[in-house]
């Protein structure tokens, strides 16, 4: 996190992917 403003799209995409994976894992565990 030396330059968080350098590549905001990449960081945002990474967070979104992690969030989606978390939802998928949660749904799989619930099933």
Phi, psi and omega per residue, in radians:
X1 nan 0.696 3.130
X2 -1.269 -0.754 3.118
X3 -2.294 1.416 -3.105
X4 -1.132 -0.363 -3.118
X5 -1.566 -0.111 -3.094
X6 -1.154 -0.840 -3.109
X7 -2.365 1.232 -3.140
X8 -1.108 -0.636 3.135
X9 -1.049 -0.753 -3.125
X10 -1.111 -0.791 -3.136
X11 -1.113 -0.746 -3.132
X12 -1.107 -0.760 3.140
X13 -1.103 -0.701 -3.132
X14 -1.106 -0.755 3.131
X15 -1.113 -0.735 -3.141
X16 -1.097 -0.771 -3.140
X17 -1.082 -0.784 3.138
X18 -1.093 -0.688 3.140
X19 -1.137 -0.743 3.129
X20 -1.125 -0.745 3.129
X21 -1.089 -0.665 3.130
X22 -1.118 -0.715 3.121
X23 -1.139 -0.747 -3.133
X24 -1.094 -0.776 3.135
X25 -1.121 -0.727 3.130
X26 -1.092 -0.751 3.128
X27 -1.133 -0.714 -3.135
X28 -1.116 -0.689 3.139
X29 -1.193 -0.680 3.140
X30 -1.132 -0.654 3.140
X31 -1.291 nan nan
